[in-house]
């Protein structure tokens, strides 16, 4: 009965629609982008001049205006930065569709122009979803449009919105499917990027401001044209390019953090200015008898911790003969003040605190970015040059007060620790990207890049004092010269990368110009040369000395050095047989040569297979002379040398049940290589821990399997579900070593690790209401993942508390969701979004020596983003981030079954307001 009612309803609806069509007509068609070789032009305006009817083109460039009274009209097509096109004398006939297919560009189009062959633009949600739909491989991307809608300020925030991706507090880079920094790789426009920090393999994604991003892609499955050193994902950032004839935009913004803005005495490191410059990266000391440091121990105060940001974007197209040269320049600056207050502990297996400190931390970050690119297209060939400079400066002042073993041993004593740290990073990336159409069936891609990284930690200062409650005074802690130190380090890294790909199409092309089969033959080269040097000056006090904590420079000065109150020593000592001012170092070089062969084969319109093999040779050499050992000076210590050749197969199959229903299956093998820092025995000391490398570390082998189903149902709507499994042999873990000190290192923790999970993504239009002069829509997005992870922890040398456990950073549940309302009318647009993120409890550090795991407690975060466009030129942005202001907490269980909170703090709520103007 229900089926009959449904059929009758459809017939009645059809008759009604047909009756309407008999008295009115329709104008419909397709718009193309003449500036991008005829790609579809989404979101262009289409207006019937004699009426108030109008619409916009969709992601395929398609548009439709229905229920138009019969007559003759002028139809106007317009898009920002393009010449407006008016087509007069368009006749609308009752019951008929008048089809207009044309293109827009920077110069006026001829009225007889018709359909142009197209592909999608790469910065909108629907265009990227269309690319994802048409790809053979499993891929996900987030574009500039979606970045703005979700209030994302950088590439790190972008990938955090994707399924199975999360960021662990206190760890710089993201976790993908529970796999952290060492298991991921990062590229810019397909070429590898270096790391700016010796602690990490990948560059910090937060450096890549949304102002320079066209899109961010995440490939969780291995393909043969990607370097094989990953198991979690390859994260690829596509830099922004010019669309249209010209682009001039200026934006400024300001924000405050609810915790920082109330601090009228916000502390900053002496020596570094507001722009993050001013500190020398080398030590000024030429003799241990001279106290010639440039900066004071006393911090400076800042009374107005208000964040600011500014961006200017300039784009211009130049005509060279019949071809176009497109140029783009972006300059931006932003700073950020934040404040944290909480407690940190170190407990033993019985739950007794070895350290219990209340802390306050003042954080100041400032970044400047310059990006320029030029792109020249001719005869289906393209040459692009991209240059990117990033300067990032982070300053922190932290004070810790409470009880600490070996410092506050007496009843009336308390420990006072103050750490001032500056990390100054400069990254300069240069890329030449070319594509040549050699014949109708043969295409060559040849890319080369040169990357320069300079990462310094200039004049880190750390004090350790003892407070006596009875006498109410502070004295310098003695017993270890390193209690009071100044530290200088420099990292210099130069990298050359190259990529060649020769693509040959087999068989007759279809109407879209795609061959039924394609063979790819390629070669990749990467040479990385790193040198890391550091020098630490310890202050050796033979007896305690009273100190004024508001002005430590009254004690730490030339006079007290000369009279023997303290002496300067380096980690090399005071120096007789060698020069104590010679810096410690480690140096590393890595060479990668890889060749690959891959084929894409269409067995039918529904079934496509891509299969390939990558052969990759990796040679890594690390030599060192550090505060632990020396491969340079000790006869029984050899440099770390790894030389491995990998055969890495990959196979992907894609089956389309219909145009919108797609199933993909991917299997592959990859590897994980130890990084320079993980094998170099360099001891890096923080307040609560120290870490060093392990020269015996070996690579891991990874086996990967993914199955993904996608269903597309119009526009940017999607439902997908992915199941995956990974087997990791000889996994690498960061662990707490068997020692009295709280020291961390890296080992191959056991025989194997298993990772399996399910990811679900939904994008749905809740409602759409299009009227003659306005349109409204409410959209909903959700991605969620469940992760199972297990690793073998039977390594006898480590004494893990458990024989097996989850992976570090692996949250069993990760949820990202957004609800967006969009209202558009003549001269006014409004876009408002609520964005929710949640991760469940996850391991921060594995437990050893009967101690429980250190666990990061799961929390939700909620952001509100509002964007308003006023006319064609002005824009206003409002953001409220971290609205719930949850408490970040680390816990650790003891032998008695108690759960101890060992670290807790809040970040505060950030309120942002910005204004933009574009021509």
C-alpha positions in Angstrom: 0.0 0.0 0.0 2.8 2.4 0.9 4.4 1.8 -2.5 1.2 2.6 -4.3 0.8 5.9 -2.3 4.4 6.8 -3.2 3.8 6.2 -6.9 0.6 8.2 -6.9 2.4 11.1 -5.0 5.2 11.1 -7.6 2.7 11.2 -10.5 0.7 14.1 -8.9 4.0 16.0 -8.2 5.2 15.4 -11.8 1.9 16.7 -13.2 2.0 19.8 -11.0 5.6 20.5 -12.0 4.7 20.0 -15.7 1.8 22.4 -15.3 4.1 25.0 -13.9 6.6 24.5 -16.6 4.0 25.0 -19.3 3.4 28.6 -18.3 6.9 29.6 -17.4 10.4 28.9 -18.7 13.9 28.2 -17.4 17.4 29.6 -18.0 20.2 27.1 -17.3 23.7 26.3 -18.3 27.3 25.9 -17.4 29.9 28.6 -16.5 33.6 28.1 -17.1 36.7 29.8 -15.8 38.7 31.2 -18.7 41.6 32.1 -16.4 42.3 28.5 -15.4 42.0 26.9 -18.8 38.3 26.5 -18.7 37.8 25.0 -15.2 34.2 25.1 -13.8 33.5 28.5 -12.1 31.6 27.8 -8.9 29.8 30.5 -6.9 29.6 33.0 -9.7 26.5 35.3 -9.8 23.8 34.9 -12.4 21.2 37.7 -12.6 18.3 38.5 -14.9 18.6 42.2 -15.2 14.9 43.0 -15.9 13.8 41.1 -12.8 15.0 40.5 -9.2 15.8 36.8 -10.0 19.3 35.5 -9.4 21.3 32.5 -8.4 24.9 31.3 -8.1 26.7 28.5 -10.0 27.4 25.2 -8.1 30.7 23.4 -7.8 30.4 22.0 -11.3 29.7 25.5 -12.7 26.1 24.6 -13.3 23.2 27.1 -12.6 19.5 27.1 -13.1 16.8 29.9 -13.0 13.3 28.5 -13.0 9.7 29.8 -13.2 10.6 32.8 -15.5 7.8 34.5 -17.3 8.1 34.2 -21.1 9.9 37.2 -22.7 13.2 38.6 -23.7 15.8 39.4 -21.0 19.4 40.4 -20.4 21.4 37.9 -18.4 24.4 39.1 -16.4 27.2 36.8 -15.2 29.7 38.2 -12.7 32.5 36.9 -10.4 34.9 38.9 -8.1 38.1 39.8 -10.1 36.5 39.0 -13.4 34.9 41.1 -16.2 31.2 41.1 -15.9 29.4 39.6 -19.0 26.0 40.7 -20.1 24.1 38.7 -22.8 21.1 40.6 -24.2 18.1 39.4 -26.1 17.8 36.0 -24.3 14.4 34.6 -25.1 12.5 32.6 -22.5 9.7 30.4 -23.9 7.0 28.8 -21.8 7.7 25.2 -21.0 11.2 25.4 -22.5 14.8 25.6 -21.2 17.0 28.3 -22.6 20.6 27.0 -22.2 23.5 29.5 -22.0 27.0 28.0 -21.7 29.8 30.6 -21.5 33.0 31.5 -19.7 34.2 34.4 -17.6 37.7 35.8 -17.4 39.8 38.9 -16.7 39.0 40.3 -20.1 35.6 40.6 -21.7 34.3 37.4 -23.3 32.9 37.2 -26.8 29.2 36.5 -26.9 29.6 33.5 -29.1 31.8 31.7 -26.6 30.4 28.3 -25.6 31.3 25.3 -23.4 35.1 25.0 -22.5 36.6 21.7 -21.2 37.1 21.9 -17.4 38.3 20.6 -14.1 37.6 22.0 -10.6 39.2 24.8 -8.7 41.2 23.6 -5.7 40.2 25.9 -2.8 36.5 25.3 -2.2 34.8 22.5 -0.3 32.8 21.1 -3.1 35.7 21.2 -5.6 37.9 19.3 -3.2 35.2 16.8 -2.6 34.8 16.3 -6.3 38.5 15.7 -6.6 38.3 13.1 -3.7 35.4 11.5 -5.5 37.2 11.1 -8.8 40.5 9.9 -7.4 41.6 6.3 -7.5 43.4 6.6 -4.2 41.9 7.3 -0.7 42.4 11.0 -0.1 41.0 13.8 2.1 41.5 17.5 1.7 40.4 20.7 3.5 40.5 23.9 1.4 40.7 27.6 2.1 36.9 27.9 2.1 36.4 25.3 4.8 39.4 26.6 6.8 37.6 30.0 7.0 34.3 28.4 7.9 35.8 26.4 10.7 37.9 29.3 12.0 41.1 27.4 11.3 44.2 29.6 11.5 46.9 27.2 10.3 47.6 23.8 8.8 47.7 22.1 12.2 44.2 23.2 12.9 43.2 22.0 9.5 44.3 18.4 9.9 42.9 18.3 13.4 39.4 18.6 11.8 39.9 15.4 9.9 38.8 11.9 10.9 41.3 10.0 13.2 43.6 13.0 13.7 44.3 14.6 17.1 47.0 16.6 18.8 48.4 15.7 22.2 49.0 18.6 24.6 52.7 19.3 25.2 53.6 17.5 21.9 54.2 19.7 18.9 52.8 17.6 16.0 49.7 15.6 15.4 48.7 12.0 15.8 47.1 10.2 12.9 45.3 6.9 13.8 47.3 6.9 17.0 50.7 7.2 15.3 52.8 10.3 16.2 55.4 12.4 14.7 57.9 9.7 13.7 55.3 7.8 11.8 54.1 10.8 9.6 55.6 12.9 6.8 55.0 16.5 5.7 55.3 17.9 2.2 54.7 21.3 0.5 53.3 21.1 -3.0 54.4 17.4 -3.0 58.0 18.1 -2.1 59.4 17.1 1.4 59.7 19.7 4.1 62.4 19.8 6.8 61.9 20.0 10.6 62.8 23.2 12.4 63.2 21.4 15.8 65.8 18.7 16.7 63.2 17.0 18.8 60.9 16.3 15.9 60.9 14.7 12.4 58.3 17.0 10.9 58.0 20.7 10.7 55.4 22.3 13.1 52.2 22.6 11.1 51.2 25.7 13.0 53.8 27.7 11.0 51.6 27.4 7.9 49.2 30.2 8.3 45.8 29.9 6.6 46.7 33.0 4.6 49.2 31.0 2.5 47.2 27.8 2.2 45.1 26.8 -0.8 44.4 23.4 0.7 45.7 20.8 3.1 45.6 17.1 2.0 46.1 14.1 4.2 46.9 10.7 2.6 46.6 7.9 5.1 47.5 5.3 2.5 50.8 4.8 0.8 51.2 5.4 -2.9 54.4 4.7 -4.8 55.1 8.4 -5.7 55.3 9.3 -1.9 58.4 8.6 0.3 58.0 5.4 2.1 58.9 6.6 5.6 55.4 6.8 7.1 52.7 4.7 8.6 50.2 7.3 9.8 49.8 9.8 7.0 51.5 12.0 4.5 50.4 15.6 5.1 50.6 17.8 2.0 50.2 21.6 2.0 49.3 23.2 -1.3 50.3 26.9 -1.3 47.9 29.6 -2.4 47.9 30.7 -6.1 46.2 33.5 -7.9 42.7 33.0 -9.3 41.4 35.7 -11.6 43.1 38.8 -13.0 44.2 40.4 -9.8 43.8 40.1 -6.0 44.4 42.8 -3.5 43.4 42.1 0.1 44.3 43.6 3.5 43.2 42.3 6.8 43.9 43.2 10.5 42.8 41.6 13.6 43.1 41.6 17.4 42.4 39.0 20.1 42.7 38.5 23.8 43.2 35.4 25.9 41.0 35.5 29.0 43.8 34.4 31.3 46.6 36.4 29.8 44.8 39.7 29.4 44.3 40.0 33.1 48.0 39.8 33.8 49.2 43.4 34.0 52.7 42.1 34.9 53.0 39.7 32.0 56.6 38.5 32.1 58.8 38.3 29.0 62.4 37.1 28.5 64.9 39.9 28.5 66.6 40.4 25.2 63.9 39.4 22.7 61.7 42.2 21.3 58.0 42.3 20.3 58.9 41.1 16.8 60.9 38.1 18.1 64.3 39.5 17.1 67.1 40.9 19.2 68.8 37.8 20.6 72.2 36.5 19.4 72.3 32.8 18.6 75.9 32.3 19.7 77.5 32.7 23.1 79.3 36.0 23.8 81.7 34.3 26.3 85.3 34.0 25.1 86.7 33.1 28.6 85.2 31.4 31.6 86.7 34.2 33.6 84.5 36.8 32.0 80.8 37.3 32.6 79.9 39.0 29.4 76.3 37.7 28.7 74.2 40.1 26.7 70.9 39.6 28.5 69.7 40.0 32.1 68.4 37.2 34.4 65.6 39.6 35.5 62.6 39.4 33.2 60.8 42.4 31.7 57.1 43.1 32.2 54.5 43.8 29.6 51.2 45.5 30.7 49.0 45.1 27.6 49.1 41.4 26.4 46.8 41.9 23.4 47.2 39.8 20.3 47.5 41.4 16.9 47.6 40.1 13.3 47.9 41.7 9.9 48.0 40.3 6.3 48.5 41.8 2.9 47.9 39.8 -0.2 48.7 41.0 -3.7 48.1 39.1 -6.9 48.5 40.1 -10.5 48.2 38.4 -13.9 50.4 39.6 -16.8 49.8 38.9 -20.4 52.9 37.6 -22.3 52.0 37.1 -25.9 49.1 34.6 -25.9 50.0 33.2 -22.5 49.6 34.3 -18.8 52.1 34.9 -16.1 50.4 34.8 -12.7 52.1 36.2 -9.6 51.1 36.2 -5.9 52.7 37.8 -2.8 51.5 37.3 0.8 53.0 38.9 3.9 51.6 38.3 7.3 52.4 38.8 11.0 50.7 37.6 14.1 51.5 37.4 17.8 49.9 35.5 20.7 50.0 36.0 24.5 48.9 33.1 26.7 49.1 32.2 30.4 48.9 28.9 32.2 48.7 28.2 35.9 48.5 24.8 37.6 50.4 22.1 39.3 52.9 19.5 38.1 54.1 16.4 40.0 56.5 13.4 39.7 55.4 10.4 41.7 56.9 7.0 42.4 55.2 3.6 42.0 53.6 4.0 45.5 52.1 7.4 44.6 54.5 9.4 46.8 55.5 12.7 45.2 59.2 13.1 44.3 58.3 16.6 43.0 55.2 18.7 43.7 55.3 22.1 42.1 52.8 24.9 41.5 53.6 26.7 38.3 52.9 29.8 36.3 53.9 30.0 32.7 53.9 33.1 30.5 54.0 32.3 26.8 54.6 34.7 23.9 54.6 33.6 20.2 55.2 35.8 17.2 55.4 34.8 13.5 56.2 36.6 10.3 55.5 34.9 6.9 56.5 36.0 3.4 55.4 33.9 0.4 55.7 34.6 -3.3 54.9 32.5 -6.3 54.9 32.9 -10.1 53.2 30.6 -12.6 53.6 30.6 -16.4 51.5 28.5 -18.6 52.1 27.9 -22.3 50.9 25.2 -24.8 49.6 22.9 -22.0 52.9 23.3 -20.1 53.4 25.0 -16.7 56.4 26.4 -14.8 55.9 27.6 -11.3 58.3 29.0 -8.7 57.4 29.1 -5.0 59.4 30.8 -2.3 58.3 30.7 1.4 60.0 32.3 4.4 58.8 31.7 7.9 60.2 33.3 11.0 58.8 32.0 14.3 59.8 33.0 17.7 58.5 31.5 21.0 59.3 32.9 24.4 58.3 31.4 27.7 58.9 32.3 31.3 57.9 29.6 33.8 58.1 29.7 37.6 57.7 26.6 39.8 57.3 26.5 43.6 56.9 23.6 45.9 58.7 20.4 47.0 61.4 18.7 44.9 63.7 15.8 45.8 67.4 16.8 46.4 66.4 20.5 46.4 64.0 21.0 49.3 65.1 18.3 51.6 64.7 20.3 54.9 61.4 20.7 56.7 61.1 24.5 56.2 62.6 24.5 52.7 60.8 24.8 49.3 62.1 24.7 45.8 61.8 27.6 43.5 62.7 27.0 39.8 62.5 29.7 37.1 63.1 28.8 33.4 63.3 31.4 30.6 63.4 29.9 27.1 63.4 31.3 23.6 63.1 29.2 20.4 63.9 31.1 17.2 63.2 29.4 13.9 63.8 30.5 10.4 62.7 28.3 7.4 63.3 29.2 3.8 61.7 27.0 1.2 62.3 27.3 -2.5 60.6 25.2 -5.1 60.7 25.0 -8.9 57.7 23.0 -10.2 57.3 22.1 -13.9 54.9 20.1 -16.0 55.5 19.5 -19.7 53.2 17.9 -22.2 55.8 16.1 -24.5 53.2 14.4 -26.7 49.5 13.8 -26.6 50.1 10.7 -24.5 53.3 11.6 -22.6 53.7 14.0 -19.8 56.8 14.9 -17.7 56.7 16.4 -14.2 60.1 17.7 -13.0 60.3 19.4 -9.6 63.3 20.5 -7.5 63.5 22.2 -4.1 66.1 23.7 -1.8 65.3 24.1 1.9 67.2 26.0 4.6 66.4 25.7 8.3 68.0 27.6 11.1 66.6 26.8 14.5 68.3 28.4 17.6 67.7 28.3 21.3 69.6 31.5 22.4 70.5 32.0 26.0 68.1 29.7 27.8 68.2 30.6 31.5 67.3 28.4 34.4 67.6 29.1 38.1 67.1 26.8 41.0 66.7 28.4 44.4 65.7 27.2 47.9 63.2 29.2 49.9 63.4 29.0 53.7 60.0 29.6 55.3 61.5 30.4 58.8 63.9 33.0 57.5 61.7 34.0 54.6 64.7 34.2 52.2 66.0 32.5 49.1 69.4 30.9 48.5 71.0 29.3 45.5 70.7 25.5 45.4 74.1 23.8 45.5 75.4 20.3 44.8 74.9 20.4 41.1 76.4 23.2 38.9 73.6 22.6 36.4 71.0 24.0 38.8 71.7 27.4 37.5 72.6 27.5 33.8 72.6 29.4 30.5 72.3 27.4 27.3 73.0 28.2 23.7 72.2 25.9 20.7 72.2 26.2 16.9 70.7 23.9 14.4 71.7 24.3 10.7 70.1 22.1 8.1 70.3 22.3 4.3 68.2 20.0 2.1 68.0 19.3 -1.6 65.0 17.4 -3.0 64.1 16.4 -6.5 61.1 14.6 -8.1 60.7 13.2 -11.6 57.6 11.6 -13.0 56.9 10.4 -16.5 53.3 9.6 -17.2 52.3 7.7 -20.4 48.6 7.1 -21.4 47.6 3.9 -23.1 44.6 3.5 -25.3 42.0 5.9 -26.7 41.0 8.7 -24.4 37.5 9.3 -23.3 35.5 12.6 -23.7 37.2 13.9 -20.6 40.7 13.3 -22.0 41.5 10.4 -19.7 43.2 7.2 -21.0 41.9 3.8 -19.9 45.4 3.0 -18.6 48.4 5.1 -17.5 51.9 4.1 -16.6 54.0 6.3 -14.2 57.8 5.9 -14.0 59.5 8.1 -11.4 62.5 9.0 -9.4 62.9 10.8 -6.0 66.0 12.2 -4.4 66.5 13.8 -1.0 69.7 14.8 0.7 69.6 16.2 4.2 72.6 17.7 6.0 72.2 18.7 9.6 74.6 20.2 12.2 73.5 20.8 15.7 75.8 22.5 18.3 75.2 23.5 21.9 77.1 25.0 24.8 75.9 25.2 28.3 77.3 27.4 31.0 76.7 26.1 34.6 77.2 28.2 37.7 79.1 26.3 40.3 78.5 27.7 43.8 80.7 26.0 46.5 78.4 27.3 49.3 74.8 28.6 49.3 74.4 32.3 48.6 71.4 34.5 49.3 69.5 35.7 46.2 67.0 38.4 45.4 64.6 36.6 43.1 63.3 39.8 41.7 66.8 40.8 40.6 69.1 37.8 40.2 71.7 39.9 38.4 72.8 41.3 41.8 74.4 37.8 42.3 75.1 36.6 38.8 77.6 39.1 37.6 81.3 39.7 37.0 82.1 40.8 40.5 80.9 37.6 42.1 82.5 35.5 39.4 85.9 37.2 40.1 85.7 36.9 43.9 84.9 33.2 43.8 81.2 33.3 44.9 80.7 31.0 41.9 82.6 29.9 38.9 81.5 29.2 35.3 81.9 25.6 34.0 80.6 24.0 30.8 79.5 20.4 30.4 83.1 19.7 29.4 84.2 20.9 32.8 86.6 23.8 33.6 89.1 22.8 31.1 92.8 21.7 31.2 93.3 19.1 28.5 90.7 20.6 26.2 88.9 23.9 25.5 85.7 24.0 27.6 84.3 26.6 25.1 84.3 24.1 22.3 80.6 23.3 21.7 79.2 19.8 21.9 77.5 18.7 18.7 75.9 16.0 16.6 75.9 16.0 12.8 73.9 13.9 10.5 73.5 13.2 6.9 70.7 11.3 5.1 70.6 10.3 1.4 67.5 8.8 -0.1 67.3 7.5 -3.7 64.0 6.0 -4.8 62.7 4.7 -8.1 59.1 3.7 -8.7 56.8 2.2 -11.3 53.1 2.5 -11.1 50.2 1.6 -13.4 46.5 2.7 -13.4 44.2 0.3 -15.3 40.5 0.7 -16.1 39.0 -2.8 -16.5 35.6 -1.2 -17.0 33.8 2.1 -16.2 33.3 0.8 -12.7 36.5 -1.0 -11.8 40.0 0.6 -11.7 43.2 -0.8 -10.2 46.4 1.0 -9.4 49.4 -1.1 -8.6 53.1 -0.2 -8.2 56.4 -0.9 -6.6 58.8 1.6 -5.0 62.5 0.7 -4.4 64.0 3.1 -1.8 67.5 3.2 -0.5 68.2 5.1 2.7 71.6 5.9 4.1 71.9 7.7 7.4 75.1 8.7 9.2 75.2 10.4 12.6 78.4 11.4 14.3 78.6 13.2 17.7 80.5 14.6 20.6 78.0 15.3 23.4 77.5 15.5 27.1 77.0 11.7 27.2 79.6 10.1 24.8 81.6 10.8 21.7 81.9 8.9 18.5 84.5 11.5 17.5 86.9 11.0 20.4 86.2 7.6 22.0 87.8 4.7 20.3 85.2 2.2 21.4 82.2 4.3 20.2 81.4 4.3 16.5 79.1 6.6 14.6 75.6 5.4 13.9 75.3 4.1 10.4 72.1 2.8 8.8 71.9 1.6 5.2 68.7 0.0 4.1 67.0 -0.8 0.8 63.3 -1.3 0.8 60.9 -2.8 -1.7 57.6 -1.2 -1.1 54.5 -2.5 -3.0 51.2 -0.7 -3.2 47.9 -1.7 -4.7 44.6 0.2 -4.8 41.4 -1.0 -6.3 38.3 1.3 -6.9 34.9 -0.1 -7.6 32.0 2.2 -8.5 28.5 0.7 -7.9 27.3 3.9 -9.6 28.4 7.4 -10.1 27.9 8.3 -6.4 28.7 5.0 -4.6 32.4 4.0 -4.4 34.4 1.3 -2.7 38.2 1.5 -2.4 40.6 -1.1 -1.1 44.3 -0.3 -0.5 47.2 -2.5 0.7 50.9 -1.5 1.1 54.2 -1.8 2.9 56.1 1.1 4.4 58.9 1.7 6.9 59.7 4.0 9.8 63.3 5.2 10.1 64.9 6.5 13.3 65.5 10.2 13.2 68.8 12.1 13.9 67.7 13.1 17.3 66.5 9.6 18.3 69.9 8.0 17.7 72.2 10.9 18.8 73.0 10.6 22.6 72.5 14.3 23.3 71.0 15.0 26.7 68.2 17.7 26.5 67.0 18.9 30.0 63.7 20.3 30.9 62.3 21.2 34.3 60.6 17.8 34.9 62.5 15.5 32.5 65.5 15.0 30.3 65.8 13.0 27.1 68.6 11.5 25.0 69.0 9.3 21.9 69.8 5.6 21.5 72.5 4.7 19.1 71.2 1.1 18.8 67.8 2.1 17.4 66.7 0.2 14.3 64.0 0.9 11.7 60.5 -0.5 11.8 58.5 -2.3 9.0 54.8 -1.4 8.5 52.1 -3.3 6.7 48.9 -1.4 5.9 45.4 -2.3 4.8 42.5 0.1 4.2 38.9 -0.4 3.0 36.7 2.7 2.4 33.1 3.2 1.2 31.9 6.6 0.1 28.4 7.7 -0.9 28.0 11.2 -2.5 24.5 12.7 -2.6 24.8 16.1 -4.2 26.7 19.3 -3.6 29.2 18.8 -0.7 27.1 16.0 0.9 28.9 12.8 1.8 28.7 9.7 3.9 31.8 7.5 4.2 33.1 4.7 6.4 36.7 3.4 6.5 38.1 0.3 8.2 41.9 0.0 8.5 44.6 -2.3 10.0 48.3 -1.8 10.5 51.0 -4.3 11.6 54.2 -2.6 12.8 57.3 -4.8 13.3 60.0 -3.6 15.6 58.1 -0.5 16.7 59.9 2.6 18.1 58.7 4.1 21.4 59.7 6.9 23.8 60.2 5.4 27.2 61.4 6.3 30.7 64.7 4.6 31.3 65.7 2.6 34.3 67.5 5.3 36.3 67.0 7.4 39.4 66.6 10.5 37.2 63.4 11.2 35.3 65.1 10.5 31.9 63.4 9.6 28.6 64.9 7.8 25.6 63.9 5.7 22.5 63.9 2.0 22.0 62.5 -0.7 19.8 60.1 -1.7 22.5 59.0 -5.2 21.3 58.4 -7.5 18.4 55.2 -5.9 17.0 52.3 -3.5 17.3 48.8 -3.7 15.9 46.5 -0.8 15.1 42.9 -1.2 13.8 40.0 1.1 13.6 36.9 2.6 12.0 36.4 6.1 10.7 33.0 7.6 9.8 32.4 10.9 8.0 29.1 12.7 7.4 28.5 16.0 5.5 24.8 16.9 5.2 22.7 19.9 4.2 20.0 20.3 7.0 18.0 22.7 4.9 18.3 25.1 2.0 16.0 28.0 1.2 16.6 29.9 -2.0 14.5 33.0 -2.8 14.7 35.5 -5.5 16.9 37.9 -3.5 18.5 35.7 -0.9 19.4 32.2 0.1 19.8 30.4 3.4 21.4 27.0 4.3 22.3 25.1 7.4 24.9 22.3 7.0 26.1 19.7 9.4 29.5 17.9 9.5 30.7 15.0 11.6 33.7 12.7 11.5 34.4 10.2 14.2 36.9 7.4 14.7 37.3 4.4 17.0 40.8 3.1 17.4 42.2 -0.2 18.8 45.9 -0.4 19.4 48.1 -2.9 21.0 51.9 -3.2 21.3 54.2 -5.8 22.6 56.2 -4.4 25.6 58.3 -7.5 26.5 61.7 -5.8 26.1 63.7 -7.0 29.1 66.1 -4.0 29.3 63.3 -1.5 29.8 61.1 -3.1 32.6 57.8 -1.9 31.3 55.0 -2.1 33.9 52.7 -3.9 31.4 53.6 -6.6 29.0 51.4 -5.0 26.4 49.5 -1.7 26.1 48.0 0.8 23.7 50.2 3.1 21.6 51.2 6.5 23.0 48.9 9.2 21.8 46.2 6.8 20.6 42.8 8.0 21.6 40.2 5.2 21.3 37.6 7.9 20.3 38.1 11.1 18.4 35.1 13.2 17.3 35.0 16.4 15.2 31.7 18.1 14.4 30.5 21.4 13.0 27.2 23.1 12.4 27.2 26.0 9.9 24.5 28.6 9.0 25.0 30.6 5.8 22.8 33.5 4.7 23.5 35.4 1.5 21.7 38.4 0.1 22.5 41.4 -2.1 25.4 43.2 -0.4 25.4 41.1 2.8 26.7 37.6 3.6 26.7 35.9 7.0 28.5 32.7 7.9 28.3 31.3 11.4 29.7 28.0 12.7 29.9 26.0 15.9 32.8 23.6 15.9 33.2 20.8 18.4 36.2 18.5 19.0 36.6 15.7 21.4 39.2 13.0 22.1 39.1 10.3 24.8 41.8 9.4 27.3 45.1 8.5 25.8 48.6 7.4 26.9 51.0 10.3 27.2 54.0 8.2 28.4 54.3 4.4 29.0 54.7 3.3 32.6 58.0 1.6 33.7 59.3 0.1 36.9 55.8 -0.7 38.3 54.6 2.9 37.6 51.3 3.3 35.8 51.0 5.0 32.4 50.8 8.7 32.3 47.4 9.4 30.8 46.1 12.6 29.2 42.4 12.9 30.1 40.0 13.4 27.2 38.3 16.8 26.9 35.9 18.6 24.5 36.7 22.0 22.9 34.0 24.2 21.4 34.6 27.2 19.0 32.3 29.8 17.6 33.2 31.5 14.3 31.2 34.3 12.6 32.1 35.9 9.3 30.3 38.8 7.7 30.7 40.3 4.3 29.5 43.9 3.8 29.2 44.7 0.1 31.9 43.5 -2.2 34.9 44.9 -0.3 34.5 44.8 3.5 34.5 41.8 5.8 34.2 41.3 9.6 35.3 38.2 11.5 34.5 37.2 15.1 35.8 34.1 16.9 35.4 32.7 20.3 37.8 29.8 20.8 38.0 27.2 23.6 34.6 28.4 24.9 34.3 25.6 27.4 37.8 26.2 28.8 38.3 22.6 30.0 41.1 21.6 32.3 44.0 19.8 30.7 45.0 17.0 33.0 47.6 14.2 33.2 47.1 11.4 35.6 49.1 8.3 36.7 47.9 5.3 38.7 50.0 3.9 41.5 50.4 0.4 43.0 47.7 1.1 45.6 45.1 1.6 42.9 44.9 5.4 43.3 44.8 7.8 40.4 47.1 10.8 40.9 46.8 14.0 39.0 50.3 14.9 38.1 49.7 17.9 35.8 46.8 20.3 35.3 46.1 23.7 33.9 43.6 25.7 31.7 44.3 27.6 28.5 41.6 30.2 28.8 39.1 31.5 26.3 40.3 33.5 23.2 38.2 36.3 21.8 39.2 37.5 18.3 37.9 40.3 16.1 39.2 41.1 12.6 38.4 43.3 9.6 39.4 42.8 6.0 39.2 44.8 2.8 39.7 43.6 -0.8 39.6 45.3 -4.1 
